[in-house]
């Protein structure tokens, strides 16, 4: 069984580019100000690669994927 991953958000670093949500909208959501949030910090099974890609694409490095 693969290890579960979770999303860590540095909200003050988020500038609202929205690249993460474009890449993986199932995990990354944007609030009314365009700041990233997640409904659940645990990455759903099968979305690990896209969640990582979304985090890695953040121009401000406001997202990290870590083992839960």
PDB file of N, H, CA, C and O in Angstrom:
ATOM      1  N   UNK A   1       0.845  -1.186   0.000  1.00  0.00           N
ATOM      2  CA  UNK A   1       0.000   0.000   0.000  1.00  0.00           C
ATOM      3  C   UNK A   1       0.886   1.244   0.000  1.00  0.00           C
ATOM      4  O   UNK A   1       1.878   1.305   0.725  1.00  0.00           O
ATOM      5  N   UNK A   2       0.526   2.223  -0.808  1.00  0.00           N
ATOM      6  H   UNK A   2      -0.280   2.173  -1.397  1.00  0.00           H
ATOM      7  CA  UNK A   2       1.330   3.434  -0.878  1.00  0.00           C
ATOM      8  C   UNK A   2       1.079   4.303   0.350  1.00  0.00           C
ATOM      9  O   UNK A   2       0.018   4.247   0.972  1.00  0.00           O
ATOM     10  N   UNK A   3       2.078   5.096   0.675  1.00  0.00           N
ATOM     11  H   UNK A   3       2.940   5.141   0.169  1.00  0.00           H
ATOM     12  CA  UNK A   3       1.944   6.000   1.814  1.00  0.00           C
ATOM     13  C   UNK A   3       0.989   7.129   1.458  1.00  0.00           C
ATOM     14  O   UNK A   3       0.952   7.597   0.320  1.00  0.00           O
ATOM     15  N   UNK A   4       0.228   7.551   2.441  1.00  0.00           N
ATOM     16  H   UNK A   4       0.259   7.170   3.366  1.00  0.00           H
ATOM     17  CA  UNK A   4      -0.687   8.677   2.240  1.00  0.00           C
ATOM     18  C   UNK A   4       0.109   9.975   2.278  1.00  0.00           C
ATOM     19  O   UNK A   4       1.084  10.107   3.017  1.00  0.00           O
ATOM     20  N   UNK A   5      -0.321  10.905   1.484  1.00  0.00           N
ATOM     21  H   UNK A   5      -1.114  10.799   0.884  1.00  0.00           H
ATOM     22  CA  UNK A   5       0.339  12.201   1.416  1.00  0.00           C
ATOM     23  C   UNK A   5      -0.616  13.284   1.881  1.00  0.00           C
ATOM     24  O   UNK A   5      -1.835  13.135   1.797  1.00  0.00           O
ATOM     25  N   UNK A   6      -0.042  14.385   2.379  1.00  0.00           N
ATOM     26  H   UNK A   6       0.948  14.506   2.447  1.00  0.00           H
ATOM     27  CA  UNK A   6      -0.886  15.508   2.748  1.00  0.00           C
ATOM     28  C   UNK A   6      -0.303  16.796   2.192  1.00  0.00           C
ATOM     29  O   UNK A   6       0.897  16.902   1.939  1.00  0.00           O
ATOM     30  N   UNK A   7      -1.176  17.761   2.012  1.00  0.00           N
ATOM     31  H   UNK A   7      -2.151  17.674   2.217  1.00  0.00           H
ATOM     32  CA  UNK A   7      -0.810  19.067   1.482  1.00  0.00           C
ATOM     33  C   UNK A   7      -0.536  20.009   2.650  1.00  0.00           C
ATOM     34  O   UNK A   7      -1.315  20.083   3.601  1.00  0.00           O
ATOM     35  N   UNK A   8       0.580  20.723   2.563  1.00  0.00           N
ATOM     36  H   UNK A   8       1.212  20.662   1.791  1.00  0.00           H
ATOM     37  CA  UNK A   8       0.898  21.766   3.530  1.00  0.00           C
ATOM     38  C   UNK A   8       0.896  23.084   2.765  1.00  0.00           C
ATOM     39  O   UNK A   8       1.598  23.232   1.765  1.00  0.00           O
ATOM     40  N   UNK A   9       0.101  24.041   3.244  1.00  0.00           N
ATOM     41  H   UNK A   9      -0.469  23.921   4.056  1.00  0.00           H
ATOM     42  CA  UNK A   9      -0.043  25.330   2.566  1.00  0.00           C
ATOM     43  C   UNK A   9       0.573  26.435   3.410  1.00  0.00           C
ATOM     44  O   UNK A   9       0.308  26.545   4.607  1.00  0.00           O
ATOM     45  N   UNK A  10       1.400  27.251   2.762  1.00  0.00           N
ATOM     46  H   UNK A  10       1.615  27.161   1.790  1.00  0.00           H
ATOM     47  CA  UNK A  10       1.929  28.471   3.379  1.00  0.00           C
ATOM     48  C   UNK A  10       1.080  29.617   2.826  1.00  0.00           C
ATOM     49  O   UNK A  10       1.464  30.276   1.859  1.00  0.00           O
ATOM     50  N   UNK A  11      -0.088  29.846   3.457  1.00  0.00           N
ATOM     51  H   UNK A  11      -0.399  29.311   4.242  1.00  0.00           H
ATOM     52  CA  UNK A  11      -1.047  30.823   2.929  1.00  0.00           C
ATOM     53  C   UNK A  11      -0.458  32.216   2.717  1.00  0.00           C
ATOM     54  O   UNK A  11      -0.753  32.839   1.697  1.00  0.00           O
ATOM     55  N   UNK A  12       0.364  32.732   3.637  1.00  0.00           N
ATOM     56  H   UNK A  12       0.603  32.225   4.465  1.00  0.00           H
ATOM     57  CA  UNK A  12       0.923  34.063   3.400  1.00  0.00           C
ATOM     58  C   UNK A  12       1.783  34.140   2.128  1.00  0.00           C
ATOM     59  O   UNK A  12       1.936  35.215   1.548  1.00  0.00           O
ATOM     60  N   UNK A  13       2.337  33.011   1.702  1.00  0.00           N
ATOM     61  H   UNK A  13       2.212  32.138   2.173  1.00  0.00           H
ATOM     62  CA  UNK A  13       3.175  33.002   0.498  1.00  0.00           C
ATOM     63  C   UNK A  13       2.346  32.942  -0.780  1.00  0.00           C
ATOM     64  O   UNK A  13       2.849  33.277  -1.853  1.00  0.00           O
ATOM     65  N   UNK A  14       1.086  32.523  -0.686  1.00  0.00           N
ATOM     66  H   UNK A  14       0.678  32.251   0.185  1.00  0.00           H
ATOM     67  CA  UNK A  14       0.246  32.361  -1.878  1.00  0.00           C
ATOM     68  C   UNK A  14      -0.114  33.730  -2.453  1.00  0.00           C
ATOM     69  O   UNK A  14      -0.626  34.604  -1.754  1.00  0.00           O
ATOM     70  N   UNK A  15       0.170  33.890  -3.751  1.00  0.00           N
ATOM     71  H   UNK A  15       0.586  33.179  -4.319  1.00  0.00           H
ATOM     72  CA  UNK A  15      -0.143  35.144  -4.445  1.00  0.00           C
ATOM     73  C   UNK A  15      -1.320  34.992  -5.403  1.00  0.00           C
ATOM     74  O   UNK A  15      -1.654  35.927  -6.131  1.00  0.00           O
ATOM     75  N   UNK A  16      -1.947  33.819  -5.403  1.00  0.00           N
ATOM     76  H   UNK A  16      -1.675  33.060  -4.812  1.00  0.00           H
ATOM     77  CA  UNK A  16      -3.157  33.630  -6.186  1.00  0.00           C
ATOM     78  C   UNK A  16      -2.952  33.399  -7.668  1.00  0.00           C
ATOM     79  O   UNK A  16      -3.835  33.712  -8.466  1.00  0.00           O
ATOM     80  N   UNK A  17      -1.815  32.863  -8.052  1.00  0.00           N
ATOM     81  H   UNK A  17      -1.097  32.609  -7.403  1.00  0.00           H
ATOM     82  CA  UNK A  17      -1.600  32.553  -9.466  1.00  0.00           C
ATOM     83  C   UNK A  17      -2.583  31.492  -9.957  1.00  0.00           C
ATOM     84  O   UNK A  17      -3.024  31.542 -11.106  1.00  0.00           O
ATOM     85  N   UNK A  18      -2.929  30.538  -9.100  1.00  0.00           N
ATOM     86  H   UNK A  18      -2.570  30.497  -8.167  1.00  0.00           H
ATOM     87  CA  UNK A  18      -3.909  29.517  -9.448  1.00  0.00           C
ATOM     88  C   UNK A  18      -3.389  28.372 -10.287  1.00  0.00           C
ATOM     89  O   UNK A  18      -4.172  27.549 -10.762  1.00  0.00           O
ATOM     90  N   UNK A  19      -2.085  28.304 -10.478  1.00  0.00           N
ATOM     91  H   UNK A  19      -1.449  28.973 -10.093  1.00  0.00           H
ATOM     92  CA  UNK A  19      -1.506  27.230 -11.296  1.00  0.00           C
ATOM     93  C   UNK A  19      -1.817  25.872 -10.677  1.00  0.00           C
ATOM     94  O   UNK A  19      -2.124  24.918 -11.392  1.00  0.00           O
ATOM     95  N   UNK A  20      -1.741  25.782  -9.357  1.00  0.00           N
ATOM     96  H   UNK A  20      -1.492  26.557  -8.776  1.00  0.00           H
ATOM     97  CA  UNK A  20      -2.013  24.513  -8.673  1.00  0.00           C
ATOM     98  C   UNK A  20      -3.421  24.020  -8.981  1.00  0.00           C
ATOM     99  O   UNK A  20      -3.623  22.839  -9.263  1.00  0.00           O
ATOM    100  N   UNK A  21      -4.394  24.926  -8.926  1.00  0.00           N
ATOM    101  H   UNK A  21      -4.230  25.886  -8.697  1.00  0.00           H
ATOM    102  CA  UNK A  21      -5.790  24.558  -9.172  1.00  0.00           C
ATOM    103  C   UNK A  21      -6.039  24.206 -10.631  1.00  0.00           C
ATOM    104  O   UNK A  21      -6.917  23.396 -10.931  1.00  0.00           O
ATOM    105  N   UNK A  22      -5.281  24.801 -11.537  1.00  0.00           N
ATOM    106  H   UNK A  22      -4.568  25.458 -11.293  1.00  0.00           H
ATOM    107  CA  UNK A  22      -5.400  24.434 -12.955  1.00  0.00           C
ATOM    108  C   UNK A  22      -4.897  23.018 -13.179  1.00  0.00           C
ATOM    109  O   UNK A  22      -5.479  22.265 -13.960  1.00  0.00           O
ATOM    110  N   UNK A  23      -3.821  22.654 -12.500  1.00  0.00           N
ATOM    111  H   UNK A  23      -3.348  23.266 -11.865  1.00  0.00           H
ATOM    112  CA  UNK A  23      -3.208  21.335 -12.678  1.00  0.00           C
ATOM    113  C   UNK A  23      -4.001  20.247 -11.960  1.00  0.00           C
ATOM    114  O   UNK A  23      -4.196  19.160 -12.504  1.00  0.00           O
ATOM    115  N   UNK A  24      -4.458  20.532 -10.750  1.00  0.00           N
ATOM    116  H   UNK A  24      -4.300  21.416 -10.309  1.00  0.00           H
ATOM    117  CA  UNK A  24      -5.141  19.508  -9.948  1.00  0.00           C
ATOM    118  C   UNK A  24      -6.317  20.122  -9.179  1.00  0.00           C
ATOM    119  O   UNK A  24      -6.241  20.297  -7.963  1.00  0.00           O
ATOM    120  N   UNK A  25      -7.397  20.445  -9.886  1.00  0.00           N
ATOM    121  H   UNK A  25      -7.459  20.302 -10.873  1.00  0.00           H
ATOM    122  CA  UNK A  25      -8.545  21.071  -9.232  1.00  0.00           C
ATOM    123  C   UNK A  25      -9.261  20.169  -8.231  1.00  0.00           C
ATOM    124  O   UNK A  25     -10.039  20.651  -7.407  1.00  0.00           O
ATOM    125  N   UNK A  26      -9.005  18.872  -8.299  1.00  0.00           N
ATOM    126  H   UNK A  26      -8.374  18.481  -8.968  1.00  0.00           H
ATOM    127  CA  UNK A  26      -9.615  17.953  -7.336  1.00  0.00           C
ATOM    128  C   UNK A  26      -9.043  18.158  -5.937  1.00  0.00           C
ATOM    129  O   UNK A  26      -9.698  17.846  -4.942  1.00  0.00           O
ATOM    130  N   UNK A  27      -7.830  18.678  -5.860  1.00  0.00           N
ATOM    131  H   UNK A  27      -7.297  18.932  -6.668  1.00  0.00           H
ATOM    132  CA  UNK A  27      -7.165  18.888  -4.562  1.00  0.00           C
ATOM    133  C   UNK A  27      -7.138  20.368  -4.202  1.00  0.00           C
ATOM    134  O   UNK A  27      -7.532  20.750  -3.101  1.00  0.00           O
ATOM    135  N   UNK A  28      -6.675  21.197  -5.126  1.00  0.00           N
ATOM    136  H   UNK A  28      -6.355  20.887  -6.021  1.00  0.00           H
ATOM    137  CA  UNK A  28      -6.470  22.620  -4.833  1.00  0.00           C
ATOM    138  C   UNK A  28      -7.669  23.453  -5.253  1.00  0.00           C
ATOM    139  O   UNK A  28      -8.135  23.370  -6.389  1.00  0.00           O
ATOM    140  N   UNK A  29      -8.151  24.242  -4.334  1.00  0.00           N
ATOM    141  H   UNK A  29      -7.772  24.309  -3.411  1.00  0.00           H
ATOM    142  CA  UNK A  29      -9.281  25.150  -4.574  1.00  0.00           C
ATOM    143  C   UNK A  29      -8.786  26.574  -4.333  1.00  0.00           C
ATOM    144  O   UNK A  29      -7.789  26.787  -3.643  1.00  0.00           O
ATOM    145  N   UNK A  30      -9.494  27.541  -4.907  1.00  0.00           N
ATOM    146  H   UNK A  30     -10.304  27.368  -5.467  1.00  0.00           H
ATOM    147  CA  UNK A  30      -9.158  28.942  -4.685  1.00  0.00           C
ATOM    148  C   UNK A  30     -10.335  29.636  -4.020  1.00  0.00           C
ATOM    149  O   UNK A  30     -11.481  29.457  -4.434  1.00  0.00           O
ATOM    150  N   UNK A  31     -10.055  30.430  -2.985  1.00  0.00           N
ATOM    151  H   UNK A  31      -9.124  30.575  -2.649  1.00  0.00           H
ATOM    152  CA  UNK A  31     -11.126  31.162  -2.319  1.00  0.00           C
ATOM    153  C   UNK A  31     -11.485  32.410  -3.126  1.00  0.00           C
ATOM    154  O   UNK A  31     -10.953  32.624  -4.216  1.00  0.00           O
ATOM    155  N   UNK A  32     -12.379  33.224  -2.594  1.00  0.00           N
ATOM    156  H   UNK A  32     -12.811  33.050  -1.709  1.00  0.00           H
ATOM    157  CA  UNK A  32     -12.866  34.392  -3.334  1.00  0.00           C
ATOM    158  C   UNK A  32     -11.760  35.402  -3.639  1.00  0.00           C
ATOM    159  O   UNK A  32     -11.919  36.255  -4.512  1.00  0.00           O
ATOM    160  N   UNK A  33     -10.641  35.305  -2.919  1.00  0.00           N
ATOM    161  H   UNK A  33     -10.512  34.612  -2.210  1.00  0.00           H
ATOM    162  CA  UNK A  33      -9.499  36.195  -3.168  1.00  0.00           C
ATOM    163  C   UNK A  33      -8.417  35.531  -4.017  1.00  0.00           C
ATOM    164  O   UNK A  33      -7.361  36.112  -4.265  1.00  0.00           O
ATOM    165  N   UNK A  34      -8.701  34.292  -4.462  1.00  0.00           N
ATOM    166  H   UNK A  34      -9.559  33.819  -4.260  1.00  0.00           H
ATOM    167  CA  UNK A  34      -7.741  33.569  -5.286  1.00  0.00           C
ATOM    168  C   UNK A  34      -6.659  32.867  -4.493  1.00  0.00           C
ATOM    169  O   UNK A  34      -5.674  32.399  -5.063  1.00  0.00           O
ATOM    170  N   UNK A  35      -6.834  32.789  -3.171  1.00  0.00           N
ATOM    171  H   UNK A  35      -7.634  33.169  -2.708  1.00  0.00           H
ATOM    172  CA  UNK A  35      -5.838  32.130  -2.315  1.00  0.00           C
ATOM    173  C   UNK A  35      -6.178  30.647  -2.196  1.00  0.00           C
ATOM    174  O   UNK A  35      -7.337  30.270  -2.025  1.00  0.00           O
ATOM    175  N   UNK A  36      -5.158  29.831  -2.289  1.00  0.00           N
ATOM    176  H   UNK A  36      -4.216  30.138  -2.427  1.00  0.00           H
ATOM    177  CA  UNK A  36      -5.357  28.375  -2.301  1.00  0.00           C
ATOM    178  C   UNK A  36      -5.842  27.852  -0.947  1.00  0.00           C
ATOM    179  O   UNK A  36      -5.462  28.351   0.112  1.00  0.00           O
ATOM    180  N   UNK A  37      -6.692  26.830  -1.022  1.00  0.00           N
ATOM    181  H   UNK A  37      -7.001  26.424  -1.882  1.00  0.00           H
ATOM    182  CA  UNK A  37      -7.081  26.057   0.157  1.00  0.00           C
ATOM    183  C   UNK A  37      -7.396  24.644  -0.320  1.00  0.00           C
ATOM    184  O   UNK A  37      -7.511  24.404  -1.522  1.00  0.00           O
ATOM    185  N   UNK A  38      -7.534  23.720   0.607  1.00  0.00           N
ATOM    186  H   UNK A  38      -7.441  23.915   1.583  1.00  0.00           H
ATOM    187  CA  UNK A  38      -7.929  22.351   0.282  1.00  0.00           C
ATOM    188  C   UNK A  38      -9.103  21.973   1.170  1.00  0.00           C
ATOM    189  O   UNK A  38      -9.194  22.414   2.316  1.00  0.00           O
ATOM    190  N   UNK A  39     -10.000  21.154   0.635  1.00  0.00           N
ATOM    191  H   UNK A  39      -9.926  20.796  -0.296  1.00  0.00           H
ATOM    192  CA  UNK A  39     -11.114  20.657   1.444  1.00  0.00           C
ATOM    193  C   UNK A  39     -10.616  19.647   2.469  1.00  0.00           C
ATOM    194  O   UNK A  39     -11.144  19.558   3.578  1.00  0.00           O
ATOM    195  N   UNK A  40      -9.596  18.890   2.086  1.00  0.00           N
ATOM    196  H   UNK A  40      -9.167  18.962   1.186  1.00  0.00           H
ATOM    197  CA  UNK A  40      -9.008  17.868   2.960  1.00  0.00           C
ATOM    198  C   UNK A  40      -7.512  17.868   2.698  1.00  0.00           C
ATOM    199  O   UNK A  40      -7.086  17.765   1.548  1.00  0.00           O
ATOM    200  N   UNK A  41      -6.714  17.982   3.740  1.00  0.00           N
ATOM    201  H   UNK A  41      -7.060  18.065   4.675  1.00  0.00           H
ATOM    202  CA  UNK A  41      -5.266  18.036   3.537  1.00  0.00           C
ATOM    203  C   UNK A  41      -4.692  16.709   3.048  1.00  0.00           C
ATOM    204  O   UNK A  41      -3.589  16.681   2.500  1.00  0.00           O
ATOM    205  N   UNK A  42      -5.423  15.611   3.236  1.00  0.00           N
ATOM    206  H   UNK A  42      -6.318  15.633   3.680  1.00  0.00           H
ATOM    207  CA  UNK A  42      -4.960  14.305   2.743  1.00  0.00           C
ATOM    208  C   UNK A  42      -5.249  14.199   1.246  1.00  0.00           C
ATOM    209  O   UNK A  42      -6.380  14.402   0.804  1.00  0.00           O
ATOM    210  N   UNK A  43      -4.221  13.882   0.483  1.00  0.00           N
ATOM    211  H   UNK A  43      -3.302  13.718   0.842  1.00  0.00           H
ATOM    212  CA  UNK A  43      -4.360  13.752  -0.971  1.00  0.00           C
ATOM    213  C   UNK A  43      -5.102  12.453  -1.285  1.00  0.00           C
ATOM    214  O   UNK A  43      -4.695  11.386  -0.826  1.00  0.00           O
ATOM    215  N   UNK A  44      -6.191  12.531  -2.067  1.00  0.00           N
ATOM    216  H   UNK A  44      -6.521  13.398  -2.440  1.00  0.00           H
ATOM    217  CA  UNK A  44      -6.926  11.315  -2.417  1.00  0.00           C
ATOM    218  C   UNK A  44      -6.059  10.339  -3.218  1.00  0.00           C
ATOM    219  O   UNK A  44      -5.210  10.745  -4.012  1.00  0.00           O
ATOM    220  N   UNK A  45      -6.295   9.049  -2.991  1.00  0.00           N
ATOM    221  H   UNK A  45      -6.985   8.720  -2.347  1.00  0.00           H
ATOM    222  CA  UNK A  45      -5.563   8.035  -3.737  1.00  0.00           C
ATOM    223  C   UNK A  45      -5.754   8.244  -5.230  1.00  0.00           C
ATOM    224  O   UNK A  45      -6.853   8.540  -5.698  1.00  0.00           O
ATOM    225  N   UNK A  46      -4.669   8.085  -5.961  1.00  0.00           N
ATOM    226  H   UNK A  46      -3.776   7.844  -5.581  1.00  0.00           H
ATOM    227  CA  UNK A  46      -4.713   8.240  -7.407  1.00  0.00           C
ATOM    228  C   UNK A  46      -4.401   9.647  -7.883  1.00  0.00           C
ATOM    229  O   UNK A  46      -4.177   9.864  -9.074  1.00  0.00           O
ATOM    230  N   UNK A  47      -4.386  10.608  -6.962  1.00  0.00           N
ATOM    231  H   UNK A  47      -4.569  10.432  -5.995  1.00  0.00           H
ATOM    232  CA  UNK A  47      -4.098  11.995  -7.346  1.00  0.00           C
ATOM    233  C   UNK A  47      -2.731  12.470  -6.845  1.00  0.00           C
ATOM    234  O   UNK A  47      -2.412  13.656  -6.925  1.00  0.00           O
ATOM    235  N   UNK A  48      -1.934  11.545  -6.334  1.00  0.00           N
ATOM    236  H   UNK A  48      -2.193  10.581  -6.269  1.00  0.00           H
ATOM    237  CA  UNK A  48      -0.652  11.915  -5.744  1.00  0.00           C
ATOM    238  C   UNK A  48       0.267  12.639  -6.737  1.00  0.00           C
ATOM    239  O   UNK A  48       0.849  13.674  -6.411  1.00  0.00           O
ATOM    240  N   UNK A  49       0.391  12.093  -7.933  1.00  0.00           N
ATOM    241  H   UNK A  49      -0.081  11.253  -8.197  1.00  0.00           H
ATOM    242  CA  UNK A  49       1.300  12.695  -8.912  1.00  0.00           C
ATOM    243  C   UNK A  49       0.837  14.086  -9.331  1.00  0.00           C
ATOM    244  O   UNK A  49       1.648  15.008  -9.426  1.00  0.00           O
ATOM    245  N   UNK A  50      -0.449  14.242  -9.581  1.00  0.00           N
ATOM    246  H   UNK A  50      -1.108  13.494  -9.504  1.00  0.00           H
ATOM    247  CA  UNK A  50      -0.969  15.545  -9.989  1.00  0.00           C
ATOM    248  C   UNK A  50      -0.917  16.551  -8.844  1.00  0.00           C
ATOM    249  O   UNK A  50      -0.684  17.738  -9.074  1.00  0.00           O
ATOM    250  N   UNK A  51      -1.133  16.088  -7.611  1.00  0.00           N
ATOM    251  H   UNK A  51      -1.322  15.124  -7.425  1.00  0.00           H
ATOM    252  CA  UNK A  51      -1.025  16.972  -6.457  1.00  0.00           C
ATOM    253  C   UNK A  51       0.411  17.464  -6.307  1.00  0.00           C
ATOM    254  O   UNK A  51       0.646  18.637  -6.016  1.00  0.00           O
ATOM    255  N   UNK A  52       1.374  16.558  -6.508  1.00  0.00           N
ATOM    256  H   UNK A  52       1.183  15.605  -6.744  1.00  0.00           H
ATOM    257  CA  UNK A  52       2.792  16.942  -6.454  1.00  0.00           C
ATOM    258  C   UNK A  52       3.118  17.935  -7.569  1.00  0.00           C
ATOM    259  O   UNK A  52       3.799  18.936  -7.348  1.00  0.00           O
ATOM    260  N   UNK A  53       2.623  17.641  -8.763  1.00  0.00           N
ATOM    261  H   UNK A  53       2.070  16.827  -8.943  1.00  0.00           H
ATOM    262  CA  UNK A  53       2.867  18.527  -9.902  1.00  0.00           C
ATOM    263  C   UNK A  53       2.309  19.927  -9.632  1.00  0.00           C
ATOM    264  O   UNK A  53       2.959  20.929  -9.928  1.00  0.00           O
ATOM    265  N   UNK A  54       1.101  19.987  -9.069  1.00  0.00           N
ATOM    266  H   UNK A  54       0.573  19.173  -8.828  1.00  0.00           H
ATOM    267  CA  UNK A  54       0.501  21.271  -8.740  1.00  0.00           C
ATOM    268  C   UNK A  54       1.308  22.034  -7.704  1.00  0.00           C
ATOM    269  O   UNK A  54       1.500  23.244  -7.823  1.00  0.00           O
ATOM    270  N   UNK A  55       1.777  21.329  -6.693  1.00  0.00           N
ATOM    271  H   UNK A  55       1.622  20.346  -6.596  1.00  0.00           H
ATOM    272  CA  UNK A  55       2.598  21.967  -5.660  1.00  0.00           C
ATOM    273  C   UNK A  55       3.921  22.448  -6.245  1.00  0.00           C
ATOM    274  O   UNK A  55       4.368  23.559  -5.959  1.00  0.00           O
ATOM    275  N   UNK A  56       4.537  21.613  -7.057  1.00  0.00           N
ATOM    276  H   UNK A  56       4.174  20.710  -7.289  1.00  0.00           H
ATOM    277  CA  UNK A  56       5.833  21.971  -7.648  1.00  0.00           C
ATOM    278  C   UNK A  56       5.714  23.155  -8.610  1.00  0.00           C
ATOM    279  O   UNK A  56       6.683  23.888  -8.808  1.00  0.00           O
ATOM    280  N   UNK A  57       4.547  23.347  -9.203  1.00  0.00           N
ATOM    281  H   UNK A  57       3.760  22.752  -9.042  1.00  0.00           H
ATOM    282  CA  UNK A  57       4.353  24.424 -10.178  1.00  0.00           C
ATOM    283  C   UNK A  57       4.108  25.781  -9.530  1.00  0.00           C
ATOM    284  O   UNK A  57       4.093  26.797 -10.225  1.00  0.00           O
ATOM    285  N   UNK A  58       3.918  25.820  -8.228  1.00  0.00           N
ATOM    286  H   UNK A  58       3.931  24.995  -7.663  1.00  0.00           H
ATOM    287  CA  UNK A  58       3.633  27.085  -7.551  1.00  0.00           C
ATOM    288  C   UNK A  58       4.827  28.031  -7.662  1.00  0.00           C
ATOM    289  O   UNK A  58       5.917  27.707  -7.190  1.00  0.00           O
ATOM    290  N   UNK A  59       4.631  29.199  -8.282  1.00  0.00           N
ATOM    291  H   UNK A  59       3.746  29.462  -8.665  1.00  0.00           H
ATOM    292  CA  UNK A  59       5.742  30.148  -8.434  1.00  0.00           C
ATOM    293  C   UNK A  59       6.269  30.691  -7.108  1.00  0.00           C
ATOM    294  O   UNK A  59       7.410  31.146  -7.029  1.00  0.00           O
ATOM    295  N   UNK A  60       5.439  30.642  -6.068  1.00  0.00           N
ATOM    296  H   UNK A  60       4.512  30.272  -6.132  1.00  0.00           H
ATOM    297  CA  UNK A  60       5.830  31.183  -4.769  1.00  0.00           C
ATOM    298  C   UNK A  60       6.274  30.103  -3.786  1.00  0.00           C
ATOM    299  O   UNK A  60       6.618  30.409  -2.644  1.00  0.00           O
ATOM    300  N   UNK A  61       6.268  28.839  -4.222  1.00  0.00           N
ATOM    301  H   UNK A  61       5.989  28.590  -5.149  1.00  0.00           H
ATOM    302  CA  UNK A  61       6.615  27.703  -3.344  1.00  0.00           C
ATOM    303  C   UNK A  61       5.747  27.713  -2.073  1.00  0.00           C
ATOM    304  O   UNK A  61       6.237  27.470  -0.970  1.00  0.00           O
ATOM    305  N   UNK A  62       4.459  27.998  -2.253  1.00  0.00           N
ATOM    306  H   UNK A  62       4.060  28.195  -3.149  1.00  0.00           H
ATOM    307  CA  UNK A  62       3.536  28.068  -1.121  1.00  0.00           C
ATOM    308  C   UNK A  62       2.946  26.714  -0.756  1.00  0.00           C
ATOM    309  O   UNK A  62       2.225  26.602   0.236  1.00  0.00           O
ATOM    310  N   UNK A  63       3.241  25.684  -1.544  1.00  0.00           N
ATOM    311  H   UNK A  63       3.826  25.775  -2.350  1.00  0.00           H
ATOM    312  CA  UNK A  63       2.672  24.358  -1.323  1.00  0.00           C
ATOM    313  C   UNK A  63       3.759  23.324  -1.160  1.00  0.00           C
ATOM    314  O   UNK A  63       4.810  23.397  -1.796  1.00  0.00           O
ATOM    315  N   UNK A  64       3.494  22.364  -0.302  1.00  0.00           N
ATOM    316  H   UNK A  64       2.640  22.305   0.215  1.00  0.00           H
ATOM    317  CA  UNK A  64       4.392  21.222  -0.134  1.00  0.00           C
ATOM    318  C   UNK A  64       3.553  19.968   0.022  1.00  0.00           C
ATOM    319  O   UNK A  64       2.459  20.006   0.585  1.00  0.00           O
ATOM    320  N   UNK A  65       4.064  18.873  -0.472  1.00  0.00           N
ATOM    321  H   UNK A  65       4.952  18.842  -0.929  1.00  0.00           H
ATOM    322  CA  UNK A  65       3.431  17.562  -0.289  1.00  0.00           C
ATOM    323  C   UNK A  65       4.353  16.755   0.615  1.00  0.00           C
ATOM    324  O   UNK A  65       5.531  16.563   0.310  1.00  0.00           O
ATOM    325  N   UNK A  66       3.802  16.286   1.729  1.00  0.00           N
ATOM    326  H   UNK A  66       2.846  16.441   1.976  1.00  0.00           H
ATOM    327  CA  UNK A  66       4.594  15.520   2.699  1.00  0.00           C
ATOM    328  C   UNK A  66       3.863  14.227   3.034  1.00  0.00           C
ATOM    329  O   UNK A  66       2.665  14.091   2.785  1.00  0.00           O
ATOM    330  N   UNK A  67       4.603  13.280   3.602  1.00  0.00           N
ATOM    331  H   UNK A  67       5.576  13.390   3.804  1.00  0.00           H
ATOM    332  CA  UNK A  67       3.956  12.037   4.031  1.00  0.00           C
ATOM    333  C   UNK A  67       3.071  12.336   5.228  1.00  0.00           C
ATOM    334  O   UNK A  67       3.452  13.065   6.144  1.00  0.00           O
ATOM    335  N   UNK A  68       1.869  11.749   5.197  1.00  0.00           N
ATOM    336  H   UNK A  68       1.559  11.156   4.454  1.00  0.00           H
ATOM    337  CA  UNK A  68       0.893  11.980   6.276  1.00  0.00           C
ATOM    338  C   UNK A  68       1.258  11.171   7.494  1.00  0.00           C
ATOM    339  O   UNK A  68       0.560  11.230   8.506  1.00  0.00           O
TER     340      UNK A  68
END
